[in-house]
Amino acid sequence: MAKEYKYLTQEDVEFFMENGYIVIKQAFTPEKAAEWTKDMWVRLGLDPTDKTTWDRERIHMPWHKREPVAAFAPKAWDAMADLLGGEERIDPPSSTWGDSFIVNLGTPELEGPDKYIHPTDLDNWHVDGDFFVHFLDSPEQAMLVIPLFSDIKPRGGGTYISPDGIDLIAPYLAAHPEGVLPTGLSFTPSTSTAAEPKDDPEYWSHLKEIKRCKRFVEVTGEIGDVVLMHPLMLHTASKNHLREVRVITNPPVGLKEPFNFARDDPSEYSLVELKTLKALGVDRFDFKPTTERRRVTPRRVLLQQKMLEDERKRLEELAKAGANVDVGSAAQPIAVA
């Protein structure tokens, strides 16, 4: 008897098990997106109508407000719960999304219909989670989520993903129960004594390994779409050849407990766990970390803290000028890759 889900259809389940991702169309409304992005350009300190002010190609913004996913994008929340084995397994702090936009503005040099870069030549391939030591069963980044706050056309700076990557990274993590550190578009065993990460014989370079992949998907869509992906999905920012503003977020989803690949009752496996087992080529895998789980502080957090302060100043200036802007308490930047 097929398992019943709150949102996913059997076709969705089969697609996820084959490809490692699904797209939830119109998961939130254009009106909600407009409400959240209305002060984005003020926060950035850029002019949306003057590309000469667009002085950065891609910007990771901090957040100022948050909202429960169940209210903001109920279809996406139900699908997330289906993929992770039920909402009771999701860590409560992961149940909200914030306005930590990732804005891709492109560059003049790469604008135009004749510009193209093959996916394997893109320079940002990685697995999310720059804030913890990675294990096969890590609960900190249990899913890769991309909500679209702008329409994204082909060649418009959408994220590229490689479903093949799951089959490469899962065995690597399974072979390293000591855990691996995120070391800048790479992994290095947490117990390494090498002077430089790349000197360790078990060093893993995402930019090197992506050359082994054959399947690539360019994430395109409309405002309100949400892409849900396996946490080991290799992905990269792409070049915005259109220079039409691309806006997404990338909220991490954590679990209360680590993934379990050796459940006594196989019906209790989540779809993410089943996809990982499929990547390993087994029905069961008794994974046990040999070092302690721990978090690390990425340099990005300090950069986002400074950006948060600058954004608050701009919003306060706008409020003083008479605009209706809420500049209430803003929390620390969340960890996104």
NUSEVEX-122494 format. One line per 4 residues: number of its first residue (from 0); their letters; for each residue x, y, z of N, C-alpha, C. Coordinates in steps of 0.2 Angstrom, whole numbers. Layout:
NUM	A	X:Y:Z:X:Y:Z:X:Y:Z  ...
//
This chain:
0	MAKE	4:-6:0:0:0:0:4:6:0  3:11:-5:7:17:-5:6:21:1  11:25:3:11:29:9:7:35:7  3:38:11:-1:44:10:3:50:13
4	YKYL	3:55:9:6:62:10:1:67:10  3:73:14:-1:79:15:-2:82:8  4:83:5:4:87:-2:6:83:-8  12:79:-7:15:76:-12:10:70:-16
8	TQED	11:70:-22:7:65:-26:12:59:-27  10:53:-29:14:48:-31:19:50:-36  17:54:-41:21:56:-46:27:61:-43  25:65:-38:30:69:-35:35:65:-32
12	VEFF	33:60:-28:38:55:-25:42:52:-29  40:49:-35:44:46:-40:49:51:-43  47:57:-44:51:62:-47:57:63:-42  55:64:-36:60:66:-31:65:60:-30
16	MENG	63:54:-30:67:48:-29:72:48:-35  70:50:-41:74:50:-47:79:56:-47  76:61:-46:80:68:-47:82:71:-41  80:70:-35:82:73:-29:79:80:-28
20	YIVI	74:82:-32:71:89:-31:64:89:-33  60:93:-31:53:95:-34:52:102:-34  47:104:-38:45:111:-38:38:112:-36  37:116:-31:30:118:-29:28:124:-32
24	KQAF	24:124:-37:22:130:-41:17:134:-36  18:141:-37:13:146:-33:13:144:-26  18:143:-23:18:141:-16:16:147:-11  18:153:-14:16:159:-10:14:164:-16
28	TPEK	10:170:-14:7:174:-18:12:180:-21  11:182:-27:15:188:-29:14:194:-24  8:195:-21:7:200:-17:11:200:-10  12:194:-8:16:193:-2:24:194:-4
32	AAEW	26:192:-10:33:193:-12:34:201:-13  29:204:-15:30:212:-16:30:215:-9  26:213:-5:26:215:2:33:215:5  36:209:4:43:207:7:49:211:4
36	TKDM	48:212:-3:53:215:-7:53:223:-8  48:226:-5:46:233:-7:52:238:-4  56:236:1:61:240:3:68:237:1  68:232:-3:74:229:-5:80:234:-8
40	WVRL	77:238:-12:82:242:-16:85:248:-11  81:250:-6:83:254:-1:88:251:3  87:245:5:92:241:9:98:240:6  98:239:-1:104:238:-5:108:245:-6
44	GLDP	104:250:-6:107:256:-7:109:257:-15  105:254:-19:106:254:-26:99:257:-30  100:259:-36:94:262:-40:92:256:-45  86:254:-44:83:248:-48:83:250:-56
48	TDKT	83:257:-57:82:259:-64:89:261:-67  94:261:-63:101:263:-65:106:258:-64  107:254:-69:112:248:-69:119:251:-67  121:257:-68:128:259:-66:129:259:-59
52	TWDR	123:259:-55:124:258:-48:125:251:-45  124:247:-50:124:239:-48:131:237:-47  134:239:-42:141:238:-41:144:231:-39  139:226:-38:140:219:-36:136:215:-40
56	ERIH	140:209:-41:136:204:-46:131:200:-42  132:198:-36:128:194:-32:128:196:-24  123:197:-21:123:200:-14:118:195:-10  121:193:-4:118:189:1:116:194:6
60	MPWH	110:195:7:107:200:12:105:197:18  106:201:24:103:198:30:96:199:31  93:196:36:86:197:37:84:202:42  78:205:41:75:209:46:68:207:49
64	KREP	65:202:45:58:200:48:58:192:46  53:189:49:52:182:48:45:180:49  43:175:46:36:173:46:36:165:46  31:162:49:30:155:49:29:152:42
68	VAAF	33:147:40:32:145:33:25:142:32  22:139:37:15:136:36:10:142:34  11:148:36:7:153:35:9:157:28  16:157:27:18:161:21:17:157:15
72	APKA	19:150:15:19:146:10:16:139:12  10:138:13:7:132:16:9:126:12  8:126:5:9:121:1:17:118:2  21:123:2:28:121:3:30:118:9
76	WDAM	26:121:15:27:118:21:25:111:22  19:109:19:17:102:19:21:98:15  24:100:9:29:96:5:35:95:9  38:100:12:44:99:16:43:94:22
80	ADLL	37:94:25:35:89:30:35:82:27  32:82:21:31:75:18:38:72:16  43:77:14:49:74:12:54:72:18  52:76:24:57:74:29:54:70:35
84	GGEE	48:67:33:45:62:37:40:64:42  38:71:41:33:74:46:35:80:49  31:85:50:33:91:53:35:90:60  34:85:63:36:84:70:43:83:70
88	RIDP	46:81:65:54:80:65:58:86:63  54:92:61:58:98:59:59:102:65  65:104:66:67:109:71:63:115:71  60:117:76:56:123:76:59:130:73
92	PSST	66:131:75:68:137:71:68:137:64  68:131:61:67:130:54:60:131:51  56:133:55:49:133:53:47:140:51  52:145:51:51:151:48:55:153:43
96	WGDS	53:158:38:57:161:33:58:168:34  64:171:32:65:178:33:67:181:26  68:188:26:69:191:20:76:192:19  80:187:19:87:187:18:88:185:11
100	FIVN	87:190:6:87:189:-1:94:188:-4  94:184:-9:100:183:-13:99:186:-19  102:192:-21:101:196:-27:106:195:-32  104:192:-38:109:192:-43:108:197:-49
104	LGTP	113:202:-49:112:207:-54:116:207:-60  120:202:-60:124:201:-66:130:206:-67  133:206:-72:139:211:-74:138:213:-81  140:219:-83:140:221:-90:144:217:-94
108	ELEG	150:214:-92:154:210:-96:150:204:-99  146:201:-95:143:195:-96:135:196:-99  133:202:-100:127:203:-103:126:202:-110  121:199:-113:120:199:-120:118:192:-122
112	PDKY	115:192:-128:112:185:-130:118:180:-133  124:183:-134:129:178:-136:133:176:-130  131:177:-124:136:175:-119:133:168:-116  138:164:-114:136:157:-112:142:154:-108
116	IHPT	140:151:-102:145:148:-99:142:141:-97  146:135:-99:144:129:-98:143:127:-90  138:124:-88:137:123:-81:144:120:-77  147:116:-80:153:113:-77:159:119:-76
120	DLDN	158:124:-80:163:129:-79:161:135:-75  155:134:-72:153:139:-67:157:138:-60  158:144:-57:164:144:-51:161:143:-44  155:141:-43:152:142:-36:149:135:-34
124	WHVD	151:130:-37:148:123:-35:149:122:-28  144:120:-24:145:118:-17:139:114:-15  139:112:-9:134:109:-5:133:114:1  126:115:2:125:120:8:127:118:15
128	GDFF	128:123:19:130:121:26:137:123:27  138:130:27:145:132:29:146:133:37  141:131:41:141:133:48:142:126:52  143:121:50:144:115:54:148:109:50
132	VHFL	151:105:55:154:99:52:149:94:49  151:92:43:146:88:39:147:80:40  141:77:42:141:70:42:136:68:38  136:61:36:131:59:31:124:60:34
136	DSPE	123:60:41:116:60:44:115:67:47  119:72:45:119:79:48:111:82:48  109:84:54:102:87:54:102:94:53  108:97:53:108:105:53:105:107:46
140	QAML	107:104:41:105:106:34:101:100:31  95:99:32:91:93:30:88:94:23  88:100:21:85:101:14:87:107:11  88:108:5:90:114:1:83:117:-1
144	VIPL	82:123:1:75:126:-1:77:133:-5  74:134:-11:74:140:-14:68:143:-16  65:148:-12:59:151:-14:61:157:-19  57:158:-24:58:163:-29:54:169:-28
148	FSDI	58:175:-27:54:181:-26:55:186:-32  57:183:-37:56:186:-44:55:181:-49  53:183:-55:53:178:-61:60:177:-63  61:170:-65:68:169:-67:68:165:-74
152	KPRG	70:169:-79:70:166:-85:77:162:-87  77:158:-92:83:155:-94:88:160:-95  94:159:-93:100:163:-94:99:169:-89  95:169:-84:93:175:-80:96:174:-73
156	GGTY	101:170:-72:105:170:-66:102:165:-61  98:160:-64:95:155:-59:100:150:-57  99:147:-51:103:142:-48:104:136:-53  109:133:-54:110:127:-58:111:122:-52
160	ISPD	108:116:-54:109:110:-49:111:104:-53  114:99:-50:116:93:-53:114:87:-49  108:84:-51:106:78:-48:111:73:-47  116:72:-52:121:67:-51:125:68:-45
164	GIDL	126:74:-42:130:75:-37:129:71:-31  122:70:-30:120:66:-24:123:60:-23  124:56:-29:127:50:-29:134:50:-28  137:56:-29:145:56:-28:146:58:-20
168	IAPY	142:63:-18:143:65:-11:141:60:-5  136:57:-6:133:52:-1:139:47:0  142:44:-4:147:39:-3:153:42:0  155:48:-2:160:51:1:159:53:9
172	LAAH	153:55:11:152:56:18:151:50:22  148:45:18:148:38:22:155:35:23  160:37:19:166:34:20:170:39:25  167:44:28:170:48:33:166:50:39
176	PEGV	166:45:43:162:45:49:165:50:54  171:52:53:174:58:57:171:65:55  167:65:50:165:71:48:170:75:44  167:80:40:171:84:35:169:91:36
180	LPTG	174:95:36:173:103:37:172:106:30  167:111:30:167:115:24:173:120:23  177:119:18:183:123:17:183:127:11  178:130:9:178:134:3:177:130:-3
184	LSFT	171:129:-5:169:125:-11:172:118:-11  173:116:-5:177:109:-4:175:106:3  177:100:4:176:97:10:183:94:12  185:94:19:191:92:21:190:88:28
188	PSTS	192:82:28:191:78:35:192:82:41  188:82:46:188:86:52:194:84:56  197:78:55:203:76:59:210:77:55  209:81:49:215:82:45:221:86:49
192	TAAE	227:84:48:232:88:50:236:91:45  234:91:39:237:94:33:238:102:34  243:105:32:244:112:33:239:116:29  237:113:23:232:116:19:227:111:17
196	PKDD	221:113:17:215:108:16:217:103:10  219:106:4:220:103:-2:226:98:-2  230:98:3:235:94:4:233:87:7  227:87:10:225:81:13:223:76:7
200	PEYW	225:70:8:223:65:3:215:64:2  211:65:7:204:64:6:201:71:5  204:76:3:201:83:1:197:82:-4  191:85:-4:186:84:-9:184:91:-12
204	SHLK	185:92:-19:184:98:-22:178:98:-26  173:102:-24:166:102:-28:168:104:-35  172:109:-36:174:111:-43:177:106:-47  181:101:-44:184:96:-48:178:90:-49
208	EIKR	175:89:-44:170:83:-44:164:84:-49  162:91:-50:157:92:-54:158:90:-61  165:90:-63:166:88:-70:164:81:-71  163:77:-66:161:70:-67:153:69:-68
212	CKRF	150:75:-67:142:75:-68:140:76:-75  134:73:-77:132:74:-83:125:77:-84  121:77:-78:115:80:-78:115:87:-74  112:92:-78:111:98:-75:105:101:-76
216	VEVT	102:105:-71:95:108:-72:96:115:-70  94:120:-74:94:127:-73:87:129:-69  87:131:-63:81:133:-60:78:139:-62  73:139:-66:69:144:-68:62:144:-65
220	GEIG	58:149:-66:51:149:-63:48:156:-62  43:156:-59:39:162:-57:39:164:-50  38:170:-49:37:173:-42:32:168:-38  34:166:-32:30:161:-28:32:154:-29
224	DVVL	36:152:-34:38:145:-34:43:144:-29  43:137:-27:48:135:-22:51:128:-24  57:128:-24:61:122:-26:64:119:-19  62:112:-19:64:108:-13:69:103:-15
228	MHPL	75:103:-12:80:98:-14:83:94:-9  86:88:-11:90:84:-6:95:88:-3  97:88:3:103:92:6:109:91:3  111:85:-1:117:84:-4:117:86:-11
232	MLHT	112:90:-13:112:92:-20:118:97:-22  122:96:-26:127:101:-29:123:106:-33  125:112:-31:122:118:-35:127:124:-35  125:128:-39:129:134:-40:125:140:-43
236	ASKN	127:146:-41:124:152:-44:127:152:-51  122:155:-56:124:155:-63:125:163:-65  127:164:-71:128:171:-73:121:174:-76  120:180:-74:114:183:-76:115:187:-82
240	HLRE	115:183:-88:116:186:-94:111:191:-97  105:191:-94:99:195:-95:100:202:-91  103:201:-86:103:207:-81:96:210:-79  91:205:-79:85:206:-75:86:204:-68
244	VRVI	84:208:-63:85:206:-56:82:200:-54  87:195:-52:84:189:-49:85:189:-42  79:187:-38:79:187:-31:76:181:-28  80:177:-24:78:171:-21:80:172:-13
248	TNPP	78:167:-9:81:166:-3:83:159:-3  86:157:3:89:150:3:89:148:11  83:147:14:82:146:21:84:139:23  89:138:27:90:131:29:85:128:33
252	VGLK	84:121:32:79:117:36:83:112:40  82:112:47:85:108:51:80:103:54  83:97:57:79:92:60:81:92:68  76:90:72:77:89:79:82:84:80
256	EPFN	82:78:76:87:73:77:90:71:70  96:68:70:100:67:64:95:62:60  97:62:53:94:57:49:96:50:52  91:45:50:92:38:53:92:34:47
260	FARD	97:30:45:97:26:39:97:19:41  95:17:47:95:10:49:89:10:54  83:12:51:77:11:56:74:4:56  72:3:62:69:-4:63:63:-5:59
264	DPSE	59:0:58:53:0:53:54:4:47  55:0:41:57:4:35:52:9:33  45:8:35:40:13:33:41:19:36  46:20:41:47:26:45:52:30:41
268	YSLV	56:28:36:61:31:33:57:38:29  61:43:30:58:49:26:60:48:19  58:52:14:59:52:7:67:54:6  69:59:10:76:61:10:80:55:12
272	ELKT	79:52:17:83:46:19:83:41:14  77:39:11:77:34:6:81:36:-1  81:43:-2:85:45:-8:93:44:-6  94:46:0:101:45:2:103:37:2
276	LKAL	99:33:4:100:26:4:101:23:-4  97:26:-8:97:25:-15:104:27:-18  106:33:-16:113:35:-18:118:30:-16  118:27:-10:123:23:-7:122:16:-10
280	GVDR	116:14:-14:115:8:-17:113:2:-11  110:4:-6:109:0:-1:102:1:2  99:-4:6:92:-3:9:93:0:16  99:-1:19:100:1:26:107:2:27
284	FDFK	109:7:31:116:9:32:116:12:39  120:8:43:120:10:51:126:15:51  125:21:51:130:26:51:131:29:58  137:29:61:138:32:67:144:36:67
288	PTTE	143:43:68:149:48:68:154:45:74  160:47:72:166:45:77:169:51:80  166:57:78:168:63:82:162:67:84  163:72:88:157:76:90:154:80:85
292	RRRV	148:81:85:145:86:80:146:93:83  148:98:78:149:104:81:148:109:75  147:115:77:146:121:72:152:125:72  153:128:66:158:133:65:155:140:63
296	TPRR	159:145:64:157:152:62:160:154:55  156:154:50:158:156:44:160:164:43  165:166:40:166:173:39:160:177:36  156:174:32:150:177:30:146:180:35
300	VLLQ	146:177:41:141:180:46:144:187:48  150:188:49:153:195:51:151:200:45  152:197:39:150:202:33:143:204:33  139:199:35:131:200:35:129:205:41
304	QKML	133:204:46:132:209:52:133:216:50  138:217:47:140:224:44:135:226:39  133:222:35:127:224:30:121:225:33  119:221:39:113:223:42:113:230:45
308	EDER	119:232:48:119:238:51:118:244:46  121:243:40:120:248:35:113:248:32  110:242:31:103:242:29:98:246:34  100:245:40:95:248:45:96:255:45
312	KRLE	102:258:44:103:265:43:99:268:37  99:264:32:96:267:26:88:267:27  86:261:30:78:261:32:76:266:37  81:268:42:79:273:47:79:280:43
316	ELAK	83:281:38:83:287:35:77:288:31  75:282:28:69:282:24:63:284:28  63:281:34:57:282:39:57:289:41  63:292:42:63:299:44:60:304:39
320	AGAN	61:302:33:59:306:27:51:305:26  48:301:30:41:300:30:38:294:27  42:290:25:39:283:22:37:279:28  33:274:27:30:269:32:35:263:32
324	VDVG	40:263:36:44:258:36:45:255:43  45:249:44:46:246:51:53:244:52  57:248:56:64:246:57:65:244:64  60:240:66:60:237:73:66:232:74
328	SAAQ	66:228:79:72:224:81:73:219:75  79:219:73:82:214:68:87:209:71  86:203:69:90:198:72:96:197:69  100:192:71:107:191:68:105:187:61
332	PIAV	110:188:57:109:184:50:109:177:51  105:173:47:105:166:48:110:163:43  111:157:45:117:154:41:114:151:35  116:153:29:115:151:22:121:151:18
336	A	121:146:14:127:145:10:126:149:3
//
